[in-house]
Amino acid sequence: MTPADLVVTRQGARLLGHTLPCAIGRGGIRTDKREGDGATPVGSHRIVGLLYRPDRITRPTPWAMPIGPRDLWSDDGADPAYNHLVRAPYAASHERLRRADPLYDMVMITDWNWPDAVPGRGSAIFLHQWRRPRYPTEGCVAFDRPTLLWVAQNMPPGSRMIVRP
């Protein structure tokens, strides 16, 4: 482990010597993550992408990609594109990335169950904005907007998020 790793526990997160309040999944932190359990999976997860809403925020880093109106994330375990970015119109079950609320104005994508997704292990684990302080997520890790921006600017692609039990 290095100081450049984002370390997440039930109590919060650490990065570059800073302690950061965060929210984790409503199902807690688990070693046996499953689809729909609301848990944040234990392990070392690489940052593989950063998406942002260009109509709401400026590009947070040079490597960030804009979220368009047709961008979706497949969450259907039977779909060949399960746990991948897809585009509308899309018949299989999916989540809209361009939301009415600000939760996905900026989304860091981890390699949890990606790129070779195994049905039932759970779809995307993102780093995104929280709904309100420490309000549980569906399994993702969430921060207030200024902290999320700071994390994005200090965690380039390939950086690790380490979730501890």
N, C-alpha and C positions, 0 to 999 in steps of 0.2 A: 504494500500500500504506500502511496505517496501523498504529499500535501495537495497535489493537483487532482486527486480522486475526490469525488463528491461522496461522502459517507452518510448514509441515511439510516436512522434508527427510529424507534417509537418516540424518542424524545426530541428529535429534530435532525438537522443535517450539519455537516462540516465541510468546508471547502477553503483551501488556502489559508488555514488558520482562523477562519471566521465561523462562528456558530450561527446557523440560519434556522428560523422557525419554518416548519413545513407541515403539510398534511399528507397522510398516507391513506391507503385503502380502508374502507369501512370494515373489511374482513381482517384487518391487522396485517402483520408481516408473516408470511408462511413459506415453508420449504416445499409444500406440495400444491402449488398454484394450479387452479382449474378455472375453466371458462365460467364466468358469472359469479365467482365466489367473492368478488370485491376485494381480494387480497393483493398486497404488494409483494412480489416474489423476492425471496432471499437470493443473493448472488451478485456477480459482477456483470454489469450490463454496459455495453459500449454505446456512446452517443453516435448515431448514424445519420441524423438529419435534423434540420431546424426549419420549421415552417412559420410564416407570419402573415397577418392580415394587412396588406399594404394600404387599404382604405382606412385603417385605424391607427397603425403605428409605422414609424419609419423602419427601414431595414435594420435589424439589430446587429447583424454581422455580415461581412461580405459573402459568406457561404450560405446564408439563409435564402430559402426559396419561398415565393409568394403562394398564399392559399387563394385559389380561384373559386368562383361560385359553384363550379361543378365538382370540386374535390371532395372525395368521400374516403372512408376507411372501411374495408370489408371486415365484418366481424362474424361471418357465417362459416363455421367450421367445415361445411360441405362444399364451400366455394373454392375453386382452384386458386383464386386470388386472396384467400383468407389471410388476414393480418398484413395487407398491403394497401397502398394508396390506389384508388380506382376513381373513375370519373362517371358522373351522372350523364345520361340515365343509366341506372344500374339496378338489376332485378334482385340480386341476392341481398341479404340483410347487411346493413352498413350503418356507419355513423357519419353525420355531416361534419366536415371540418370547419366550414364557414358558419359559425353559430351566431344566433341573435345575442347571446350573452358574451362577455369578454373572456371566458375560460380558455378558448383556443386562439386568442389574438396572437399568441406566440406559443409554439409547441416544439419541444425537443423530443425527437424520436429515439428510443433505445432499441437495441437488438434483441429484446425479449421475444422469444419464439419467432424470430425473423433472421434471415430471409426464408428459411425452410420451415414454415409453420407446421406444427403438429396439432391437428384438431383436438380440442378439449383442454389444451395446456393454457389457453387464454390468449386473447388478442392483445393489442398494443399496450405497452406501458410507456406513457408519455410523461414528460415534465411540463406542467402547464400552470396557468394562474389559478389560484384557489377561489372558491365561491365566497368564503369569508374565513377569517383566521382559524386554521386547523380543522376546518370542516372536512370530514372524510370524503375521499374520492371513490371511484369504482375500481381502484387498484393502482392508479397513477400516483406520482409525487407532485404536490402542488405548493406554490409559493405566492406571496404577494407580488404584484407586478414589478416594482423596483428590484426586488431580490431575484426574480426570474430573469430579468434583463441582465443583471450582474452575473448570474450563473451562466447564461448563454454567452456572454462576452468573455468568460474565463474558462469555458469548456469547449475547446474546438472538437471537430469530428474525431472520433477514436478515443476521446476521454472516457473514463470509467465512472459509473455510478455504482457504488458498492452498497447493497442493502444488507444490513446486519440483523440477525434474529433478535 
